[in-house]
Amino acid sequence: MGEEMITTGVDELIAYLRGKDRVALQDAATVLGLPMDTLQAWVDFLVEEKILGLEYRFTKPFVYLNRDSVDAGVPHERALTLQEMRALFVEHARSKRIPDEKIVGLWRAHVVDALDGKRTYFIDQAMRRSLPDPEHAWQTYREDLLVRCTRG
């Protein structure tokens, strides 16, 4: 099987911020169709990794692409492979001193969370394409992707 290419909500966030100065966090959540708590979690992680910057004007948070990360090659020309995404996740978890035996479960939970956030979009697209059973198609896709993402 060839290398699978997928994009994530984080890829969409970075693409949305590319070429913009600063964007109100609430505006980004609205445009990307994300709950604020999900976006905030992503932003917190990306700020910690120095990919994004966060500033407050009064009490309103604004997010922006950290210019150093753009110059350093934040992936934007191609999507990461599943193997690359997993390797980055494991590397980050190990840097936080998370035991290896816990990383597998955390990776699976991360993948499940990302997948579940795409369910509505998947079902809508399946219905637009007149698939006979969109829910079954979703379950099949979800199970297949979980197997591919979590095998070691």
ZAMARGU-4260 file (C-alpha; in steps of 0.2 Angstrom, whole numbers, plus 5000, padded with zeros to 4 digits):
<rodrens>
0) 5000/5000/5000 | 5007/5017/4996 | 5009/5032/5008 | 4992/5039/5012 | 4990/5058/5012
5) 4978/5066/5024 | 4975/5084/5030 | 4969/5089/5047 | 4960/5103/5055 | 4977/5110/5060
10) 4982/5110/5042 | 4966/5120/5038 | 4970/5132/5052 | 4987/5135/5046 | 4981/5137/5028
15) 4968/5150/5034 | 4981/5160/5044 | 4993/5160/5030 | 4994/5178/5022 | 4984/5186/5036
20) 4991/5197/5050 | 4981/5193/5065 | 4964/5184/5067 | 4952/5184/5081 | 4951/5167/5089
25) 4932/5167/5088 | 4933/5172/5070 | 4944/5157/5066 | 4933/5145/5075 | 4918/5152/5065
30) 4926/5151/5048 | 4933/5134/5051 | 4917/5127/5059 | 4926/5122/5076 | 4921/5123/5094
35) 4931/5136/5103 | 4938/5123/5115 | 4945/5113/5101 | 4953/5127/5092 | 4960/5134/5109
40) 4968/5117/5112 | 4976/5117/5095 | 4982/5135/5097 | 4989/5131/5114 | 4999/5117/5107
45) 5005/5127/5091 | 5010/5141/5102 | 5020/5130/5113 | 5028/5123/5097 | 5031/5141/5092
50) 5021/5138/5076 | 5008/5151/5081 | 5008/5167/5091 | 4994/5173/5102 | 4991/5190/5108
55) 4977/5198/5118 | 4969/5215/5114 | 4960/5219/5130 | 4952/5202/5133 | 4950/5197/5115
60) 4963/5183/5109 | 4971/5185/5092 | 4981/5171/5083 | 4994/5173/5070 | 5007/5162/5061
65) 5024/5164/5069 | 5035/5171/5055 | 5050/5160/5060 | 5039/5145/5058 | 5034/5150/5041
70) 5053/5153/5036 | 5058/5137/5045 | 5046/5127/5034 | 5030/5123/5043 | 5022/5110/5031
75) 5011/5119/5018 | 5017/5112/5002 | 5011/5094/5005 | 5001/5085/5018 | 5010/5074/5031
80) 5009/5055/5029 | 5001/5045/5043 | 5018/5039/5048 | 5025/5056/5049 | 5010/5062/5059
85) 5012/5048/5071 | 5031/5050/5072 | 5029/5069/5077 | 5015/5064/5089 | 5027/5051/5098
90) 5042/5063/5098 | 5031/5077/5106 | 5024/5065/5119 | 5041/5058/5123 | 5048/5076/5125
95) 5034/5078/5138 | 5041/5063/5147 | 5025/5053/5143 | 5028/5034/5145 | 5029/5024/5129
100) 5015/5013/5135 | 5003/5028/5137 | 5008/5035/5120 | 4998/5022/5110 | 4982/5026/5119
105) 4985/5044/5117 | 4988/5043/5099 | 4972/5033/5096 | 4962/5045/5106 | 4969/5059/5096
110) 4965/5050/5080 | 4947/5046/5086 | 4944/5064/5091 | 4950/5071/5074 | 4940/5058/5065
115) 4924/5062/5075 | 4926/5080/5071 | 4925/5076/5052 | 4909/5064/5054 | 4896/5078/5049
120) 4907/5083/5034 | 4909/5065/5028 | 4890/5061/5030 | 4886/5077/5020 | 4898/5074/5006
125) 4892/5055/5005 | 4874/5061/5004 | 4878/5074/4990 | 4886/5060/4981 | 4870/5049/4983
130) 4879/5035/4992 | 4866/5022/4997 | 4871/5021/5016 | 4881/5036/5022 | 4882/5030/5040
135) 4889/5013/5035 | 4901/5021/5023 | 4907/5032/5038 | 4909/5017/5049 | 4919/5008/5036
140) 4930/5023/5033 | 4932/5026/5051 | 4937/5008/5056 | 4949/5007/5041 | 4958/5023/5045
145) 4959/5019/5064 | 4967/5002/5059 | 4980/5011/5048 | 4983/5025/5060 | 4986/5014/5075
150) 4996/4999/5068 | 5013/5000/5073
</rodrens>
